[in-house]
Amino acid sequence: MSWEGKTMRSVTSFSEKKGWFNAALFRKNLVRFWPIWAVYTAVLFFLLPASIMTSFNWGGERIRITAEHIYAVVEQSPAIGAVFGLLAAMALFSYLMNSCSAQMFHCLPIRREGLFLTNWLSGLCFFLVPDAVIALTVLAVEWTERILDPRPVLIWFLAQTAVSMFFFCLAVFCGMFTGNILAMPIFYGIINFLAMGVRLLAEYVLNVLLVGYAGGSGWYERPVKWLTPLYHLSDLLDDYHYTYSEALGRWIYPSEGPAAAVGYCLVVGLALSLLALEVYRRRQLERAGDLVTVGWVRPVFQYGVGICGGICLGLVIYENFLTRFGPWTFILTTAVCAGIMGFAGRMLLKKTLRVFADGWKGIAVMAACLLLLLGGARADFFGYQRWVPQASEVVKAEVSDIYSAPQDDGNYASYVFTDPEDIAAVLNIHRAVTGHLDEIELAQRLDASNWSGSEYDQNGYEKKTNIRMTLRYTLADGTVEERSYQALPVTAEALTDPDSYASQIQALLNRTDNIRAAYFGNVYISDADDGVQMGAISADQVQVVGASIYDTVEGGDITLGAEDARKLWEAVQEDLDAGRIGRRYLLDSRERAENCYISDICFSLAWVQETVKEGQSSASSVSANVTITPQKSAASTRKALEEMGVLDQLRDRGPLEEPEVRLEEETVRTDA
């Protein structure tokens, strides 16, 4: 027979005409990798049937106990699936990570699609069969106890199988891009958290470059969540509130979360599987052993390592050693680190240290682009730092995180304003702040270097400090904008200027209604679920159970009875209405020291809280404690305390020493 004029077909091309499934390879996978599905089955057995049977010994309603155990395991499905999905993918596709194994498997009389489908179905059996066995075992346990309730078991079975297969598909997808078995779990972890990691990295960088940055508007939260599978699935399967229906005579279990999780896993898992198959069909077998096997992904990996690694390394160096030199130092450091990490990524791809001669141009362009990007953000081309909304755009303004003296329950208060006059006052403060960005940025850098920013006069009174302030606007179009200032310099001189932001902030805090809100704004509001409306509570509805005076002249505490506590409460309310108590101070100044006592009054309060949920009203007893520092300007409070014979027990603040003097004395004692 003559072979002249004919071309011999390769084994690979010949195999492409063979079947889509190989039963022998399928059986071999089940036998060879039995420890994976066996351990998976054992873990689920101890989490479900064994745990349920053990819990019966503790008594209680058995059908409820069973449901609690099942839903507890549903919440753990993402963690279990993430681990075993990766292990199954690494085992079934490990032949692609070795040149000899890859060549041998692809010489078999089966097309690549057949190899992929056979291994994919093997992975499906690794999870589907154990899940079915565990589900049937749980149903058998329920049947023997005469508490058969298949709905929670079905929810768990669908959720566990879908989640495990999703992570298996994700791991297979990652494995198609690498020829190194050790790189596969690294790529798998990166893909799982890439979106959230990039988001956190971007926000950290912008926080360094922009004064007042407090995160984005939140439009990207949903995409980031969807692109972070482990977080998204954990969130969907994490919150369950099952209730007992008297009308139906059975427990009602939610299914929205599991249904959404199963749908997400089916759609995204199928898409990942099809993409993985397409990459597998074009995979070069000669790349087995390489870190990245797909040509167009190699530069993505190199520059991805350069940019992300450079930013991370630049942040670490800047935050630990270069903070005092400012953001431009961070930008230059990051560009240099990006170049270094870019060469490191190229070395990993080339598996050699000789990468400088032919790789420096692309890395130089990458570093220059990063330099321009960060420099543009620093230059604030979009006006983020100086943006202040128009009063007509703002529906609600919130102010929080401001520390003020004295140190009672009003020192860290949150204020919510909807009145146009109050909103205008907040906007005026914001405009004044944007006029001192350089000063604020310097204070923030020093504050990050553990410099407190506090300065004192010769009598020991504070004349300068740094405060925090967060502004949050709800605009008419529904968007929310936030600015957060970590260190606003406040000086005694600025407090005398009515146009300064420090003076305006202190004036805002000392409005009568804001003083009351600082102490009681959060007291009459308890945590509520969605759909719960809290009844309005006024001071007249509050019952004063008792009161105590702490840090007295004699060093002990004074406890007042309910009658005296009520009289003192009424006196405090009079002073609050008249603006004679609760005055806030941004500086620990002489005025603050002369007006405020050191002693504190703590009221124990109780009231009935009415809640409305799903059209049904209910009432419950609520209690809280409120601590107020008495002030010498509070005439009604002082009179009530005098009538009770305890006014003399309030501790006054003595003269302060200069901090430098105290430091010298401490140094002398230390040397001695």
C-alpha positions in Angstrom: 0.0 0.0 0.0 1.4 3.3 -1.0 1.4 6.3 1.4 2.5 8.7 -1.3 0.4 11.7 -1.7 -1.5 11.1 1.5 -1.3 12.9 4.8 -1.3 10.9 8.1 -3.9 12.2 10.5 -2.7 12.9 14.0 -4.1 11.1 16.9 -5.6 14.3 18.2 -7.4 15.1 15.0 -8.6 11.5 14.8 -9.9 11.7 18.4 -12.0 14.7 17.6 -14.4 12.5 15.7 -15.0 10.2 18.7 -17.6 10.4 21.4 -18.7 13.0 23.9 -18.5 10.7 26.9 -16.2 8.0 28.2 -17.7 5.6 30.7 -14.3 4.1 31.6 -12.8 7.5 32.5 -16.0 8.3 34.4 -15.8 5.2 36.6 -12.0 5.7 37.0 -12.7 9.3 38.3 -15.2 8.0 40.9 -12.8 5.3 42.1 -9.6 7.2 41.9 -10.8 10.3 43.7 -13.1 8.7 46.2 -11.6 10.4 49.3 -13.1 13.8 48.1 -16.7 12.7 47.8 -16.3 10.4 50.9 -15.0 13.2 53.1 -17.7 15.5 51.7 -20.4 12.9 52.6 -18.9 12.5 56.1 -18.9 16.2 56.8 -22.5 16.6 55.8 -23.5 13.5 57.7 -22.2 14.9 61.0 -23.6 18.3 60.3 -27.1 17.1 59.5 -28.4 13.6 60.5 -26.0 12.9 63.3 -26.5 16.5 64.8 -30.2 16.2 64.5 -30.4 12.9 66.3 -28.1 14.1 69.0 -30.2 17.2 69.6 -33.3 15.1 70.3 -31.8 14.2 73.6 -32.0 17.8 74.8 -35.8 18.0 74.6 -37.9 20.7 73.0 -40.1 20.6 69.9 -38.5 18.2 67.6 -39.8 19.6 64.3 -38.5 23.0 65.2 -35.1 21.6 66.3 -34.8 19.8 63.0 -35.6 22.9 61.0 -33.1 24.9 63.0 -30.3 22.4 62.2 -31.2 22.3 58.5 -31.2 26.0 58.1 -28.0 26.3 60.1 -26.3 24.0 57.5 -27.9 25.9 54.6 -26.0 29.0 55.9 -22.8 27.0 55.8 -23.3 25.8 52.2 -21.1 28.4 50.6 -18.1 27.6 52.8 -18.5 23.9 52.3 -19.1 24.2 48.5 -16.1 26.6 48.1 -13.7 24.1 49.6 -14.9 20.9 48.1 -15.6 22.5 44.7 -12.0 23.5 44.4 -10.7 20.1 45.5 -12.9 18.3 43.0 -11.8 20.6 40.1 -8.1 20.3 41.0 -8.4 16.5 41.1 -10.4 15.9 37.9 -8.4 18.4 35.8 -5.0 17.8 37.3 -3.9 16.0 34.1 -3.7 19.4 32.4 -1.0 20.6 34.7 1.6 18.0 33.6 2.9 17.8 30.1 3.1 14.0 30.0 -0.4 13.5 31.5 -1.9 16.1 29.1 -0.4 14.4 26.1 -1.5 11.0 27.2 -5.1 11.9 27.9 -5.4 13.7 24.6 -4.2 10.7 22.7 -7.2 8.8 23.9 -10.0 8.1 21.3 -12.2 10.9 22.7 -12.5 14.5 21.7 -11.7 17.4 24.0 -15.3 18.1 24.5 -15.8 14.5 25.6 -13.0 14.8 28.2 -14.4 18.0 29.6 -18.0 16.6 29.8 -16.9 13.4 31.4 -14.9 15.2 34.1 -17.7 17.7 34.6 -20.3 14.9 35.1 -17.9 13.2 37.5 -17.8 16.4 39.6 -21.6 16.6 39.5 -21.8 13.0 40.9 -19.3 14.0 43.6 -21.9 16.4 45.0 -25.3 15.3 43.7 -25.1 11.7 45.0 -23.9 12.5 48.5 -26.4 15.3 48.9 -29.2 13.0 47.8 -28.1 10.3 50.3 -27.9 12.8 53.2 -31.3 14.3 52.3 -32.9 10.8 52.3 -31.2 10.0 55.6 -32.6 13.1 57.2 -36.1 12.3 55.9 -35.7 8.8 57.3 -34.8 10.2 60.7 -37.8 12.6 60.6 -40.1 9.7 59.6 -38.9 7.5 62.4 -39.6 10.4 64.8 -43.0 11.1 63.2 -42.0 14.7 62.4 -41.7 14.3 58.6 -41.3 17.8 57.0 -39.7 17.5 53.5 -39.7 21.3 52.6 -36.6 22.3 54.7 -34.8 19.2 53.5 -35.6 20.0 49.9 -34.4 23.6 50.3 -31.1 22.4 51.8 -30.7 19.8 49.0 -31.2 22.2 46.2 -29.1 25.0 47.8 -26.2 22.7 48.8 -26.0 20.9 45.4 -26.3 24.2 43.4 -23.7 26.0 45.5 -21.2 23.1 45.4 -21.5 22.7 41.7 -21.2 26.5 41.2 -17.9 26.6 43.0 -16.8 23.5 41.1 -17.6 25.3 37.8 -15.7 28.4 39.0 -12.7 26.4 39.9 -12.7 24.6 36.5 -12.9 27.9 34.8 -9.9 29.1 36.7 -8.0 25.9 35.9 -8.4 26.4 32.1 -6.2 29.5 32.3 -3.2 27.9 34.2 -0.9 24.9 33.7 0.3 25.0 37.3 -1.7 23.0 39.9 -0.4 25.3 42.7 -1.6 28.4 40.9 -5.1 27.1 40.5 -6.3 27.7 44.1 -4.6 31.2 43.9 -6.4 32.1 40.8 -9.6 30.7 42.3 -9.2 32.9 45.4 -8.4 35.9 43.3 -11.5 35.5 41.2 -13.7 35.0 44.2 -12.6 38.3 45.8 -11.2 40.4 42.9 -14.2 42.8 42.6 -14.3 43.5 46.3 -10.6 43.8 46.6 -10.3 46.3 43.7 -13.1 48.3 45.3 -11.5 48.4 48.7 -8.1 49.2 47.1 -9.6 52.1 45.0 -11.4 53.5 48.1 -8.2 53.4 50.1 -6.3 55.2 47.4 -8.9 57.9 47.0 -9.0 58.4 50.7 -5.3 59.2 50.6 -5.6 61.5 47.6 -8.8 63.3 48.3 -9.7 65.3 51.4 -13.1 64.4 52.8 -13.4 61.2 50.7 -16.0 58.9 52.4 -16.6 56.2 49.8 -18.5 56.3 46.5 -22.2 56.9 46.1 -22.9 53.2 46.3 -24.0 52.6 42.7 -21.4 49.9 42.4 -22.4 48.0 45.5 -24.7 45.6 43.7 -22.2 44.7 40.8 -19.4 44.2 43.3 -21.6 41.9 45.4 -22.6 39.9 42.3 -19.0 39.6 41.2 -17.9 38.3 44.7 -19.6 34.9 44.7 -18.7 33.7 48.1 -19.9 36.9 49.7 -23.1 37.1 47.6 -24.1 33.5 48.2 -23.4 33.8 51.9 -25.6 36.9 52.1 -28.5 35.2 50.3 -28.4 32.1 52.5 -27.5 33.8 55.8 -30.7 35.3 57.2 -33.7 33.2 58.0 -36.8 34.1 60.1 -39.1 31.1 60.1 -42.4 31.5 62.0 -45.2 29.3 63.2 -48.6 29.9 61.5 -51.5 29.3 63.8 -53.9 29.3 60.8 -52.0 26.7 58.9 -50.8 24.8 61.9 -47.3 24.5 60.7 -43.9 26.3 60.5 -43.5 28.7 57.6 -40.0 28.7 56.1 -38.7 31.4 53.8 -37.5 30.3 50.3 -36.6 33.6 48.6 -33.0 33.5 49.6 -32.4 29.9 48.6 -34.3 30.4 45.4 -32.2 33.4 44.4 -29.0 31.5 45.3 -30.0 28.5 43.3 -30.9 30.7 40.3 -27.6 32.6 40.6 -25.6 29.3 40.7 -27.4 27.7 37.8 -27.1 30.7 35.4 -23.6 31.8 36.3 -22.3 28.3 36.8 -23.5 27.3 33.3 -22.0 30.3 31.8 -18.7 29.6 33.4 -18.8 26.0 32.3 -19.4 27.0 28.6 -16.6 29.6 28.8 -14.3 27.0 30.3 -15.1 24.6 27.6 -14.4 27.1 24.9 -11.0 27.9 26.5 -10.2 24.2 26.8 -10.9 23.7 23.1 -8.2 26.2 22.2 -5.8 25.3 25.0 -2.2 24.7 23.9 -1.1 21.4 25.5 2.5 22.6 25.3 1.7 25.2 27.9 1.3 22.5 30.7 3.4 23.7 33.6 3.1 27.4 32.7 1.6 29.8 35.1 -0.8 31.2 32.5 -1.7 29.1 29.4 -3.8 31.5 27.4 -1.9 34.0 25.3 -4.0 37.1 25.7 -4.3 36.5 29.4 -0.6 36.7 29.9 -0.2 40.5 29.6 -3.4 40.9 31.6 -1.8 38.9 34.4 1.5 40.8 34.1 0.1 44.3 34.2 -2.6 43.2 36.7 0.2 42.1 39.1 2.0 45.3 38.4 -0.9 47.7 39.1 -2.6 45.9 42.0 0.7 44.8 43.6 2.2 48.2 43.0 -0.7 50.0 44.7 -0.7 47.6 47.6 3.1 47.9 48.1 3.0 51.7 47.7 0.3 52.0 50.3 2.2 49.9 52.8 5.4 51.9 52.3 3.6 55.3 52.3 1.4 54.6 55.4 4.4 53.3 57.4 7.2 55.6 56.4 6.2 58.5 54.1 2.8 59.8 55.4 4.3 63.1 56.5 5.5 63.9 52.9 2.0 64.0 51.4 0.0 62.4 48.6 2.4 63.2 45.8 5.0 61.1 47.5 2.5 58.2 47.6 1.9 58.7 43.8 5.6 58.5 42.9 6.2 55.6 45.3 3.2 53.7 43.8 4.5 54.2 40.2 7.9 52.9 41.2 6.4 49.9 43.0 4.1 49.2 40.0 7.2 48.9 37.8 8.9 46.5 40.3 5.8 44.4 40.6 5.3 44.4 36.8 8.8 42.9 36.3 8.0 40.4 39.1 4.9 39.3 37.1 6.9 39.0 34.0 9.5 36.8 35.7 6.7 34.5 36.9 5.4 34.2 33.3 8.8 33.7 31.7 10.2 31.6 34.5 13.5 33.5 34.3 15.1 36.6 35.8 16.2 37.9 32.4 13.2 40.0 31.6 14.5 43.6 31.6 15.8 43.8 28.1 12.6 43.1 26.2 10.0 44.1 28.9 10.9 47.5 30.1 8.9 49.5 27.5 5.5 48.0 28.4 6.2 48.3 32.1 7.3 51.9 31.7 4.1 52.7 29.8 2.1 51.0 32.6 3.8 53.0 35.3 3.3 56.3 33.4 -0.4 55.6 32.9 -0.7 54.8 36.7 1.1 58.1 37.4 -1.3 60.1 35.2 -4.3 58.3 36.7 -3.4 58.9 40.3 -2.1 62.4 39.5 -5.4 63.3 37.9 -7.3 62.0 41.0 -5.0 64.1 43.2 -5.6 67.2 41.1 -9.3 66.7 41.6 -10.3 67.3 38.0 -14.0 66.5 38.8 -14.2 68.9 41.8 -15.0 66.2 44.4 -13.2 68.0 47.3 -14.9 71.4 46.8 -18.3 70.1 45.9 -21.2 71.5 48.1 -24.8 70.8 47.0 -27.3 73.5 46.4 -29.9 73.9 49.2 -32.7 73.2 46.7 -31.2 69.8 46.0 -31.0 68.6 49.6 -33.9 66.7 51.2 -32.0 65.6 54.3 -28.7 66.5 55.9 -27.0 64.4 58.6 -24.1 65.4 60.8 -22.2 62.9 62.9 -18.9 61.9 64.5 -18.3 65.3 66.1 -16.7 65.0 69.6 -17.6 67.7 72.1 -17.2 68.2 75.8 -18.4 67.4 78.4 -18.0 63.6 78.2 -21.5 62.5 78.7 -24.1 60.9 76.4 -24.1 64.0 74.2 -20.4 64.0 73.3 -20.8 61.8 70.2 -24.2 62.6 68.8 -25.8 62.3 65.3 -28.0 65.0 64.0 -30.6 64.7 61.2 -32.0 67.9 59.6 -34.9 68.2 57.3 -35.8 71.8 57.9 -34.5 74.2 55.2 -33.0 76.6 57.8 -31.0 73.8 59.4 -29.9 72.4 56.1 -28.7 75.9 55.1 -26.6 76.0 58.3 -25.0 72.6 57.5 -24.2 73.8 53.9 -22.6 77.0 55.3 -20.4 74.8 57.5 -19.5 72.6 54.6 -18.5 75.6 52.4 -16.3 77.0 55.2 -14.6 73.6 55.5 -13.8 73.5 51.7 -12.0 76.8 52.1 -9.4 75.2 54.3 -8.5 72.0 52.5 -4.8 72.4 52.7 -4.9 73.0 56.4 -7.2 70.1 56.9 -5.1 67.7 54.8 -2.0 68.6 56.8 -3.9 68.0 60.1 -5.0 64.6 58.7 -1.5 63.6 57.8 -0.2 64.5 61.2 -3.1 62.8 62.9 -2.3 59.6 60.9 1.2 59.9 62.3 -0.2 59.6 65.9 0.0 63.4 66.5 -3.0 64.3 68.6 -3.2 67.9 67.4 -4.0 69.3 70.9 -2.2 72.3 72.2 -2.6 74.0 75.6 -2.0 77.5 77.0 0.1 78.4 80.0 -2.8 77.6 82.3 -3.3 74.1 80.9 -6.5 75.0 78.9 -6.9 73.6 75.4 -6.4 76.1 72.7 -6.2 73.9 69.7 -7.4 70.4 68.8 -8.6 68.2 65.8 -12.2 67.0 65.5 -13.9 64.6 63.1 -17.0 65.3 61.2 -19.1 63.3 58.7 -21.7 65.0 56.4 -24.3 62.9 54.6 -26.8 64.4 52.2 -29.9 62.8 50.7 -30.6 64.6 47.5 -33.9 65.2 45.8 -33.2 62.5 43.1 -32.6 59.9 45.8 -28.8 59.8 45.6 -26.8 60.0 48.8 -23.5 61.9 49.0 -21.1 61.7 52.0 -18.0 63.6 53.0 -15.9 62.5 56.0 -13.2 64.8 57.5 -10.9 62.9 59.9 -9.1 65.9 61.4 -10.6 69.4 61.4 -8.4 71.9 63.2 -10.3 73.9 65.8 -8.6 76.8 67.6 -9.7 79.2 70.3 -9.2 82.1 67.9 -11.4 80.4 65.3 -14.2 80.0 67.8 -14.3 83.8 68.2 -14.9 84.2 64.5 -18.6 83.7 63.7 -17.7 82.9 60.0 -15.3 80.1 60.8 -16.4 76.5 60.4 -15.4 75.8 64.1 -17.6 78.6 65.4 -20.5 77.5 63.1 -20.2 73.9 64.2 -20.3 74.8 67.9 -23.2 77.1 67.3 -25.1 74.3 65.5 -24.4 71.9 68.4 -25.7 74.4 70.9 -29.1 75.0 69.4 -31.7 74.0 72.0 -33.4 71.4 69.9 -30.0 69.9 68.9 -28.9 69.7 72.5 -32.0 67.7 73.3 -31.5 65.5 70.3 -27.9 64.8 71.3 -29.0 63.3 74.6 -32.4 61.7 73.7 -32.3 61.4 69.9 -31.4 57.7 70.0 -32.9 56.8 73.4 -36.5 56.5 72.3 -35.7 54.5 69.2 -35.1 50.7 69.5 -33.8 48.5 66.7 -36.6 47.5 64.3 -36.9 45.0 61.5 -38.1 46.0 58.0 -41.8 46.8 58.0 -41.9 47.8 61.7 -43.1 51.3 62.5 -42.1 52.7 65.9 -44.7 54.8 67.8 -43.7 58.3 68.7 -42.4 58.9 72.3 -42.3 62.2 74.1 -40.6 63.1 77.3 -44.0 63.2 79.1 -44.5 59.5 78.4 -41.2 58.5 80.0 -41.1 57.1 83.6 -38.0 58.0 85.6 -37.2 54.9 87.6 -34.2 56.3 89.4 -31.1 58.4 89.2 -27.5 58.3 90.4 -24.8 60.9 90.9 -21.3 59.7 90.2 -17.8 61.0 91.1 -18.9 63.1 94.1 -16.7 65.1 96.4 -16.5 62.1 98.8 -15.6 59.8 96.0 -18.7 57.7 96.2 -22.0 57.5 94.4 -25.3 59.0 95.4 -28.5 57.1 94.6 -31.8 59.0 94.4 -35.2 57.5 94.8 -37.9 57.5 92.2 -39.6 60.7 93.6 -36.3 62.7 93.8 -35.3 61.3 90.4 -38.5 62.6 88.9 -38.1 66.0 90.4 -34.5 66.2 89.1 -35.7 65.0 85.7 -38.3 67.8 85.5 -35.6 70.3 86.5 -33.3 69.1 83.8 -36.1 69.3 81.2 -36.7 72.9 82.2 -33.0 73.7 81.8 -32.9 71.9 78.4 -35.8 74.0 77.1 -34.1 77.2 78.3 -30.7 76.2 76.9 -29.1 76.3 80.4 -27.7 72.7 80.4 -26.1 70.5 77.9 -23.9 73.2 76.3 -21.3 71.6 74.0 -17.7 72.7 73.8 -15.3 71.8 71.0 -12.3 72.8 73.1 -11.5 71.9 76.7 -11.3 75.6 77.4 -11.5 77.8 80.5 -15.2 78.5 79.8 -15.9 74.8 79.7 -13.9 74.2 82.9 -15.7 77.0 84.8 -19.2 75.9 83.7 -19.1 72.1 83.8 -18.9 69.9 86.9 -17.0 66.7 86.8 -19.8 64.7 88.5 -22.4 63.0 86.2 -26.1 62.4 86.7 -27.4 59.1 85.3 -31.1 58.7 84.8 -32.8 55.3 84.6 -35.8 55.6 82.2 -38.6 53.3 81.3 -41.5 53.6 78.9 -44.0 51.6 76.8 -43.0 51.3 73.1 -45.7 50.8 70.5 -44.8 49.0 67.3 -46.9 48.4 64.2 -45.9 45.5 61.9 -48.0 44.2 59.0 -51.1 46.2 60.2 -50.9 44.7 63.8 -50.1 46.9 66.8 -48.2 45.7 69.9 -46.7 47.3 72.9 -43.5 46.4 74.9 -41.6 47.8 77.8 -38.3 49.5 77.0 -35.7 50.9 79.3 -32.5 53.0 78.9 -30.0 55.1 80.8 -29.0 58.7 80.0 -26.0 60.4 81.5 -25.9 64.2 81.7 -23.1 66.3 83.1 -24.6 69.1 85.3 -23.5 72.7 84.5 -23.4 75.8 86.7 -25.7 77.6 84.2 -28.5 75.1 84.9 -30.4 77.0 87.5 -33.3 74.6 87.8 -31.1 71.6 88.1 -28.9 73.3 90.7 -32.0 74.3 92.7 -33.4 70.8 92.7 -30.0 69.3 93.8 -29.8 72.0 96.6 -33.3 71.1 97.9 -32.2 67.4 98.0 -29.0 68.4 99.9 -26.6 67.0 97.4 -25.5 70.1 95.5 -22.3 70.5 97.6 -21.4 66.9 96.6 -20.9 67.9 93.0 -17.2 68.0 92.2 -15.9 71.2 90.7 -12.9 71.4 88.4 -9.8 72.8 89.9 -7.1 74.9 88.1 -5.1 73.0 85.5 -1.4 72.9 85.3 0.6 73.5 82.1 1.1 70.2 80.2 4.9 71.0 79.8 5.2 71.4 83.6 3.5 68.1 84.3 5.8 66.5 81.6 8.9 67.8 83.3 7.8 66.6 86.7 7.1 63.2 85.3 10.5 63.1 83.7 12.2 64.0 87.1 10.2 61.2 88.8 11.3 58.8 86.1 14.9 59.7 86.3 14.8 59.4 90.1 
